[in-house]
Amino acid sequence: MSPSALDELIEALRCLPGVGPRSAHRMAYHLLQRDQPGAGRLARALERALAALRHCERCNTFSEETVCRRCSDPQRDAALLCVVEMPADLAMIEQTHAYSGLYYVLMGRLSPLDGMGPRELRLDKLLARATDGRVREVILATNFTNEGEATAHMISELLVPRGLKVSRLSRGVPVGGELEHTDSGTIAQALVERRSL
């Protein structure tokens, strides 16, 4: 017997991070009982995003264009390249207004248990981007988790021998913390006080 439309909706909602069976049930019932227009907007927005978004050829974040607006902005400092794990981390750094360089989004972090190695992170693409002749400093802004630290270490091992200055966010960001959940003042201070590796 195939799943009902309600069961499919509940199961689809469970793909979101932190959403278990009970939360998925509550969300599904809320959308169907109290906010059908919102459910329709959500469905249309997801459909549009899946059809329109791709990865920027330069920074790897989500974009509707081949090269995103940030990478195309001549006001950005092309000599600085900030490496982050996810687009949410990029957004948090942008909120600080303390950084005017460019970015590279890994779309993950090294995590052998989750099947994420250098190949899955496309570190070869990062290496090509960082050694394009314009970048002078690479700021490693991976999270201060074990995986984020391992990722930063591996990237620095790739870049330092190529003559690039490699720095790391200062420890103003809590150990074990994630940028997405850190206040913008702390991130701004960490950027200002970054250190060389």
C-alpha positions in Angstrom: 0.0 0.0 0.0 1.4 3.4 -1.0 1.7 6.1 1.6 -1.1 8.6 1.9 -0.6 12.3 1.0 -0.5 13.2 4.7 2.1 10.5 5.4 4.2 11.7 2.5 4.1 15.3 3.8 5.1 14.2 7.3 8.0 12.2 5.9 9.1 15.0 3.7 9.2 17.5 6.6 11.4 15.0 8.5 14.2 15.7 6.1 14.7 19.1 7.7 17.5 19.3 10.4 16.2 18.9 13.9 12.7 17.8 12.8 11.7 14.5 14.3 8.4 12.6 13.9 6.4 14.7 16.4 7.6 18.0 15.0 6.9 16.9 11.5 3.3 15.9 12.5 2.7 19.3 14.2 4.1 21.2 11.1 2.0 19.1 8.7 -1.2 19.6 10.7 -0.5 23.3 11.2 0.0 23.9 7.4 -3.1 21.9 6.5 -5.5 23.2 9.2 -4.4 26.7 9.9 -2.2 28.0 7.1 -3.1 26.5 3.7 -2.0 29.7 1.9 1.3 29.5 3.7 1.6 25.9 2.7 1.0 26.9 -0.9 3.7 29.6 -0.7 6.1 27.2 0.8 5.5 24.6 -2.0 5.9 27.2 -4.7 9.0 28.7 -3.2 10.6 25.3 -2.8 9.7 24.4 -6.4 11.1 27.8 -7.7 14.3 27.5 -5.7 14.9 23.9 -6.9 14.4 25.1 -10.5 16.3 28.4 -10.3 19.3 27.9 -7.9 22.7 26.6 -8.9 26.2 26.9 -7.5 28.1 30.1 -8.3 31.1 29.1 -10.4 33.5 31.2 -8.3 32.4 30.9 -4.7 30.2 27.8 -4.8 27.3 29.4 -2.9 23.7 29.2 -4.2 22.9 31.7 -6.9 20.5 32.2 -9.7 23.3 33.5 -11.9 26.4 31.6 -13.2 28.5 34.0 -11.1 26.7 35.5 -8.0 26.3 39.2 -7.4 28.8 39.2 -4.6 31.6 37.7 -6.8 30.7 40.1 -9.5 30.9 43.2 -7.2 34.0 45.3 -8.1 33.9 46.9 -4.7 34.8 43.6 -3.0 38.5 43.0 -2.1 39.6 40.2 -4.4 42.8 39.7 -2.5 40.9 38.2 0.5 39.1 34.9 0.3 37.1 33.7 3.3 36.4 29.9 3.3 33.2 28.9 5.1 31.4 25.6 5.5 27.8 26.6 4.5 25.9 29.5 2.9 24.4 30.3 6.4 27.9 30.9 7.7 28.6 33.3 4.8 25.3 35.2 5.7 26.4 35.5 9.3 29.8 37.0 8.4 28.1 39.4 6.0 25.8 40.6 8.8 28.8 41.8 10.7 29.8 44.4 8.0 33.4 43.7 9.1 34.5 41.9 6.0 34.7 43.2 2.4 36.5 40.3 0.6 35.2 37.4 -1.4 34.1 33.9 -0.2 34.4 30.2 -1.0 31.6 28.0 0.4 32.6 24.3 1.0 29.0 23.1 1.3 30.1 20.9 4.2 33.2 19.9 6.2 35.5 16.9 6.4 33.6 14.1 8.1 34.7 10.6 7.2 31.8 9.1 9.2 29.4 11.0 7.0 31.3 10.1 3.8 32.7 13.7 3.4 36.3 13.7 2.3 38.4 16.1 0.2 36.9 14.9 -3.0 33.3 15.5 -1.8 34.2 19.0 -0.6 35.8 19.7 -4.0 39.0 21.0 -2.4 40.5 20.9 -5.9 38.1 23.7 -6.9 39.0 25.7 -3.8 42.7 25.3 -4.5 42.2 26.6 -8.1 40.2 29.5 -6.8 42.7 30.4 -4.1 45.7 30.2 -6.5 44.1 32.3 -9.3 46.7 35.0 -8.9 44.5 37.6 -7.2 44.1 36.1 -3.8 46.8 37.0 -1.2 45.1 35.8 2.0 42.8 33.0 2.7 40.8 33.3 5.9 39.6 29.9 7.2 36.2 30.5 8.9 35.2 26.9 9.4 33.3 26.1 12.6 35.2 25.3 15.7 34.0 21.7 15.9 36.4 18.8 15.5 35.3 18.4 11.8 35.7 22.2 11.2 39.2 22.2 12.8 40.2 19.2 10.7 38.9 20.9 7.6 40.8 24.1 8.3 44.0 22.1 9.0 43.8 20.2 5.7 43.1 23.4 3.7 46.0 25.2 5.3 48.3 22.2 4.5 47.2 22.7 0.8 47.6 26.4 0.7 50.6 27.4 2.8 53.2 25.6 0.5 51.8 27.7 -2.4 52.9 30.9 -0.8 49.5 32.2 0.4 48.9 33.8 3.7 46.5 31.6 5.6 44.7 32.9 8.7 42.0 31.4 11.0 39.2 33.2 12.8 40.1 34.2 16.3 38.7 32.2 19.1 36.1 34.8 19.9 33.7 32.2 18.4 33.0 29.6 21.1 34.8 26.3 20.9 32.3 23.8 19.6 30.1 26.6 18.3 28.8 27.1 14.8 28.8 30.4 13.0 25.1 30.2 12.1 24.3 30.3 15.9 26.8 33.0 16.9 26.0 36.6 17.3 27.4 39.0 14.7 29.5 41.0 17.2 31.4 37.9 18.2 32.0 37.0 14.6 33.1 40.6 13.7 35.7 40.5 16.6 36.9 37.1 15.5 37.5 38.4 11.9 39.4 41.4 13.2 41.6 39.3 15.5 42.2 36.4 13.0 45.6 34.8 13.3 48.0 33.2 10.8 48.4 29.5 10.7 
